[in-house]
Amino acid sequence: TFETQTKKVDLEATGHAYGAPTYEWIETADGWTVTATAVCSNDPAHVETETVTAAYEVTAAPTCAAAGVGTWTAVFESTLFPPQTKTVRLIAAPENAAAAPAAGGGLEVTWDPVDGATKYNVYRRAPGGSWEKLGYSRTGRFTDLTAASGTLYTYRIRAQVSTTVSPYSASVPGRWLAAPDHVAAQASEEGIEVTWDPVDGATKYNVYRKIVGKSWEKIGFSRTSRYTDPGAEAGTAYYYRVRAQVGTTVSEVSAYVPARWLAAPSDVAAQAREDGLELSWALADGATKYNVYRKVSGSDGEWKKIGYSRTDRYRDLTAESGVSYTYCVKAQVSTTVSASSRHVSARWLAAPSDVTAKAVSGGIELNWTLSGGATKYNVFRRTAGGAWENVGYSRTGRFTDLTAAAGTAYTYRVQAQVSKLFSAYSAEAAVR
């Protein structure tokens, strides 16, 4: 038998043998990209590919009577791929494009119709972003409801008929602002304060006011989400609304809200009376009612409404003798309430009650019921037809008049005191 014999020889490389390249045209928002591909027939695993962006030129401009011709040319770096061209039929680009805020929100893009076009493709670009196709329209307008409030966009349009598209229109800027929401108006110390929710993108808010039977007037603006109307007249019913703004772009007006302002009562004073504390104040224009609030002076307790008045004064009959209270007053008309007046503090002393007088050995003994908060009781005496005279004082509920003349008829009364505060006189008590 014979063994198998081998002999090695070197083979020369076959080299690349590329077949005819293939080309894929892909339309983008900015034009066309072209991908060229060549496959080696000697080694199908070896593939050459290159993608370029085609350049565009109008080779025959469209006229009112005939469509034009445009050519896209793709030039590759690799010598495997010769330049490629794509010819497209042209119709005129839309003219007079514009973008303005749409009623109800968003941006309305408009343009002049193009002869022969059956469709218009609308493109948008956000700041720093790429062009994106938003949609299309069969008319000369398109409403962009996806535009964010306050963002400055750029728009362009392309007319189309069948597969033929026009060049892009000129680019136009557009921005809209949402109308301020949750507008409210209420009285404050300075006037009527109008508030609202901030609007994305807004740098300024214009505030408008009217009264029944009159036209709306702009009364000012704010850089924040609140505005105080210092010119509101007390008691007058107003309506307010707000408009957001950035640059020359303004929003729709907000919903309007009613409001009325009342000045806080002034010259508030409190004075002790026989049966409590009496508050007084200067009337506020337009007010029909005054609410009175009270709390114990120096306490952290809450203000408590203790009553109301239709006039310029109120008597607090529930104030405890000797207790210091702080008061404030708010004017009101309908549901409109003013800010609080300045605070005033006061206290009163009840007159001693149940005063009795009787003759005792050596004089006249007086007794009475103590007044809350009093530290001293002044005793007064007179004879029939005579003047009152102070005959002494007591720190308790008892006093003996040792200067009374035997057999003389006297009338007595007592006055409570704490510091420089005096009560009214007690009821009189007669004795002989």
Buried (B, 14 or more C-beta within 10 A) or exposed (E): EEEEEEEEEEEEEEEBEBEEBEBEEEEEBEEBBBBBBBBBEEEEEEEBBBEBBBEBEEEBEBEEEEBBBBBBBBBBEEEBBEEBEBEBBBBBBBEEBBBEBBEEBBBBBBBEEBEBBEEBBBBBBBEEEEBEEBBEBEEBEBBBEEBEBBBBBBBBBBBBBEEBBBBBBEBBEBBBBBBBEEBEBBBBEEBBBBBBEEBEBBEBBBBBBBEEEEEEEEBBEBEEBEBBBEEBEBBBBBBBBBBBBBEEBBBBBBEBBEBBBBBBBEEBEBEBBEBBBBBBBEBBEBBEEBBBBBBBBEEEEEBEEBBEBEEBEBBBEEBEBBEBBBBBBBBBBEEBBBBBBEBBEBBBBBBBEEBEBEBEEEBBBBBBEBBEBBEBBBBBBBEEEEEEEEBBEBEEBEBBBEEBEEEEEBBBBBBBBBEEBBBBBBEEBEBE
